[in-house]
Amino acid sequence: MKTFDKLLQVKSKRGAGYLVLIDPDKQEVDRAVETAESCEEAGVDALLVGGSLLFTQNLDLLVSRIKEKCNLPVILFPGSTKQVSRYADAILFLSLISGRNANTLIGEQVMAAPIIKSIDIEPISTGYMFIESGCVTSALFISDTRPIPREKADIAAAHALAAEYIGMKCVYLEAGSGAVYSVPESIIRSVKGYCNIPIIVGGGIRTPADAANKVKAGADFIVTGSVIEDNGSKDLLKEFAAAVHQKNK
């Protein structure tokens, strides 16, 4: 079964899926493996691996070690074509549709596509959208784009609908790592009202209650990263998983 189909199965069975982001620049390999094992035990549905930059040379090692110790799907969440590993199960094939930078819309994708085909990992076409979060995040700065204003839910919905019509498999509403504010529920509801493809929401989600509110607003998958890096206890992971998996209640 393809990784994307597994995610859809999770959504169907549990109401929504919980993904944890591991940034190779913020966790050493051994620590990342420990985090992955804790995630699996706590009920996390899949792992994302990636970040805005890549200082480490250990991406392949990190992903391969995680796959040795953990049965969760490992999905690359790349900041550039440098963040591709043959050991991953899939890659979010991101197009930054909220911006007007041709390189992040299609340039990086053209460079990455032959590499992805040659190493035979599954691409998951994803419309990537930055939502204003109260600060300039690393991803926002690196991409040289502006975010969609927090109060402009109609603009967010139009972008997401365009992604669906183009043929993308899902949309990712991103506040960014270290965001002051997470993606507003009003934007999630608006996008859900217009689109029939899954909605991933990440950035600035600091509590299980916040995650639950995003799911109630229409998020199909919740991503946490910084809060787990700062306090990656198994108990907190279990609380997040329980909050997201609302069909289990």
C-alpha positions as CSV (number, residue, x, y, z in Angstrom):
1,M,0.0,0.0,0.0
2,K,1.3,3.5,-0.9
3,T,2.1,5.8,1.9
4,F,-0.6,8.3,0.9
5,D,-3.2,5.6,0.9
6,K,-2.0,4.7,4.5
7,L,-2.6,8.3,5.5
8,L,-6.1,8.3,4.0
9,Q,-6.8,5.0,5.9
10,V,-5.7,6.7,9.1
11,K,-8.0,9.6,8.4
12,S,-10.9,7.3,7.8
13,K,-10.4,5.2,10.9
14,R,-9.3,7.8,13.4
15,G,-10.9,11.0,12.1
16,A,-7.6,12.7,11.6
17,G,-3.9,11.8,11.6
18,Y,-1.0,13.0,13.8
19,L,2.4,13.6,12.3
20,V,5.6,14.6,14.1
21,L,8.3,16.6,12.4
22,I,11.9,15.7,13.0
23,D,14.4,18.4,11.9
24,P,17.8,16.9,11.1
25,D,19.5,20.2,12.1
26,K,17.8,20.2,15.5
27,Q,18.2,16.5,16.6
28,E,21.3,14.3,16.4
29,V,20.8,10.9,14.8
30,D,20.5,9.0,18.1
31,R,18.1,11.5,19.6
32,A,16.0,11.4,16.4
33,V,15.8,7.6,16.6
34,E,14.7,7.8,20.2
35,T,12.0,10.4,19.2
36,A,10.8,8.1,16.4
37,E,10.5,5.1,18.8
38,S,8.6,7.2,21.3
39,C,6.3,8.4,18.6
40,E,5.5,4.9,17.5
41,E,4.7,3.8,21.0
42,A,2.6,6.9,21.7
43,G,0.3,6.4,18.7
44,V,1.7,8.9,16.2
45,D,0.7,8.0,12.6
46,A,3.7,9.0,10.6
47,L,7.0,11.0,10.7
48,L,8.0,14.0,8.7
49,V,11.7,14.6,8.2
50,G,13.1,17.9,7.0
51,G,13.6,21.6,7.7
52,S,14.2,25.0,6.1
53,L,17.9,24.6,6.0
54,L,20.2,21.6,6.1
55,F,23.6,21.9,7.9
56,T,24.0,18.3,8.7
57,Q,25.4,15.7,6.3
58,N,23.6,12.9,8.1
59,L,20.2,12.9,6.4
60,D,20.6,9.5,4.8
61,L,22.0,8.1,8.1
62,L,19.2,9.6,10.2
63,V,16.4,8.3,7.9
64,S,17.9,4.8,7.5
65,R,18.4,4.5,11.3
66,I,14.8,5.5,11.9
67,K,13.6,3.0,9.4
68,E,15.6,0.3,11.1
69,K,14.1,1.0,14.5
70,C,10.6,2.2,13.7
71,N,7.7,1.0,11.6
72,L,6.0,4.3,11.1
73,P,6.0,5.8,7.6
74,V,8.8,8.3,7.1
75,I,7.9,11.2,4.8
76,L,10.4,13.8,3.6
77,F,9.4,17.4,4.2
78,P,12.1,19.1,2.1
79,G,13.3,22.7,2.2
80,S,15.2,22.1,-1.0
81,T,16.4,19.5,-3.4
82,K,19.3,18.7,-1.0
83,Q,16.8,17.1,1.4
84,V,16.1,13.9,-0.6
85,S,16.9,10.5,0.8
86,R,16.4,7.1,-0.8
87,Y,15.6,5.5,2.6
88,A,12.4,7.4,3.0
89,D,9.0,6.0,2.2
90,A,7.6,9.1,0.5
91,I,8.2,12.8,0.0
92,L,5.9,15.7,0.2
93,F,6.3,17.2,-3.3
94,L,5.7,20.7,-2.3
95,S,4.8,23.7,-4.4
96,L,4.6,27.0,-2.5
97,I,1.3,28.2,-4.0
98,S,0.8,31.0,-1.5
99,G,3.9,32.8,-3.0
100,R,4.8,34.1,-6.4
101,N,8.4,33.0,-6.4
102,A,8.8,30.9,-9.5
103,N,11.6,28.9,-8.0
104,T,9.4,27.6,-5.1
105,L,6.4,27.2,-7.4
106,I,8.1,25.0,-10.0
107,G,11.9,25.6,-10.2
108,E,13.0,23.3,-7.3
109,Q,10.4,20.8,-8.3
110,V,11.9,20.4,-11.8
111,M,15.3,19.8,-10.3
112,A,14.0,17.3,-7.7
113,A,11.7,15.3,-10.0
114,P,14.4,13.2,-11.8
115,I,16.1,12.5,-8.4
116,I,12.9,11.3,-6.9
117,K,12.1,9.0,-9.8
118,S,15.6,7.6,-9.9
119,I,15.5,6.6,-6.2
120,D,11.9,5.4,-6.5
121,I,10.2,7.0,-3.5
122,E,6.6,8.0,-3.6
123,P,5.9,11.7,-4.3
124,I,2.8,13.2,-2.6
125,S,1.8,16.4,-4.5
126,T,1.1,19.1,-2.0
127,G,0.0,22.7,-2.2
128,Y,2.1,24.5,0.4
129,M,0.6,27.7,1.9
130,F,2.2,30.0,4.4
131,I,-0.3,31.7,6.7
132,E,0.7,34.8,8.6
133,S,1.9,33.8,12.1
134,G,3.1,36.9,13.9
135,C,6.8,36.6,13.0
136,V,9.1,36.0,10.0
137,T,9.8,32.3,10.2
138,S,12.8,30.6,8.6
139,A,10.8,29.1,5.9
140,L,9.2,32.4,5.0
141,F,12.5,34.2,4.9
142,I,14.3,31.5,2.8
143,S,11.4,31.3,0.3
144,D,11.3,35.1,-0.2
145,T,7.5,35.2,-0.2
146,R,4.7,36.8,1.8
147,P,2.2,34.8,3.8
148,I,-1.5,34.9,3.4
149,P,-3.0,37.3,5.9
150,R,-4.6,35.7,8.9
151,E,-7.9,37.5,8.4
152,K,-8.2,36.7,4.7
153,A,-9.8,33.2,4.9
154,D,-11.3,33.7,1.4
155,I,-7.8,34.1,-0.1
156,A,-6.6,30.9,1.6
157,A,-9.7,29.0,0.3
158,A,-9.1,30.2,-3.3
159,H,-5.5,29.1,-3.2
160,A,-6.4,25.7,-1.8
161,L,-9.2,25.2,-4.4
162,A,-6.7,26.1,-7.1
163,A,-4.4,23.4,-5.8
164,E,-7.2,20.8,-5.9
165,Y,-8.2,21.8,-9.5
166,I,-4.5,21.6,-10.6
167,G,-4.6,18.0,-9.3
168,M,-2.6,18.2,-6.0
169,K,-3.4,15.5,-3.5
170,C,-3.5,17.7,-0.4
171,V,-2.8,21.2,0.9
172,Y,-0.6,22.1,3.8
173,L,-1.5,25.2,5.8
174,E,1.8,26.3,7.5
175,A,2.3,28.9,10.2
176,G,6.0,27.9,10.4
177,S,8.4,26.6,13.0
178,G,8.4,28.8,16.1
179,A,5.3,30.7,15.0
180,V,3.7,33.1,17.5
181,Y,0.2,32.2,16.3
182,S,-1.0,28.9,14.7
183,V,-3.2,28.8,11.7
184,P,-6.6,30.2,12.6
185,E,-9.6,27.9,12.8
186,S,-11.4,30.4,10.5
187,I,-9.0,29.7,7.7
188,I,-9.2,25.9,8.2
189,R,-13.0,26.0,8.1
190,S,-13.0,28.2,5.0
191,V,-10.5,25.9,3.2
192,K,-12.5,22.8,4.3
193,G,-15.7,24.4,2.9
194,Y,-14.2,24.7,-0.5
195,C,-11.9,21.7,-0.9
196,N,-12.3,18.0,-1.1
197,I,-8.6,17.1,-0.6
198,P,-7.0,16.5,2.8
199,I,-5.8,19.5,4.8
200,I,-2.5,19.3,6.8
201,V,-2.0,22.0,9.4
202,G,1.2,22.7,11.2
203,G,3.2,25.4,13.0
204,G,2.6,27.0,16.4
205,I,0.5,24.2,17.7
206,R,1.6,23.9,21.3
207,T,-1.1,22.1,23.2
208,P,-3.3,19.0,22.6
209,A,-6.3,21.3,23.1
210,D,-5.1,23.5,20.2
211,A,-4.6,20.4,18.0
212,A,-8.1,19.2,18.9
213,N,-9.6,22.6,17.9
214,K,-7.8,22.4,14.5
215,V,-9.3,19.0,13.9
216,K,-12.8,20.2,14.8
217,A,-12.4,23.1,12.4
218,G,-11.6,20.6,9.6
219,A,-7.9,19.7,9.7
220,D,-7.3,16.1,8.5
221,F,-3.7,15.9,9.7
222,I,-1.9,17.8,12.5
223,V,1.8,18.4,12.5
224,T,3.9,19.3,15.6
225,G,7.6,19.8,15.7
226,S,9.1,22.4,18.0
227,V,6.9,21.5,21.0
228,I,8.1,17.9,20.7
229,E,11.8,19.0,20.4
230,D,11.4,21.1,23.5
231,N,9.4,18.6,25.5
232,G,9.3,15.3,23.7
233,S,7.9,13.2,26.5
234,K,6.0,10.1,25.6
235,D,3.1,11.3,27.8
236,L,2.8,14.5,25.8
237,L,2.9,12.6,22.5
238,K,0.1,10.4,23.8
239,E,-2.0,13.5,24.7
240,F,-1.5,14.9,21.2
241,A,-2.4,11.6,19.6
242,A,-5.5,11.3,21.7
243,A,-6.6,14.9,20.9
244,V,-6.2,14.4,17.2
245,H,-7.7,10.9,16.9
246,Q,-11.2,12.1,17.6
247,K,-13.0,9.0,16.2
248,N,-11.4,7.1,19.1
249,K,-13.4,9.0,21.6
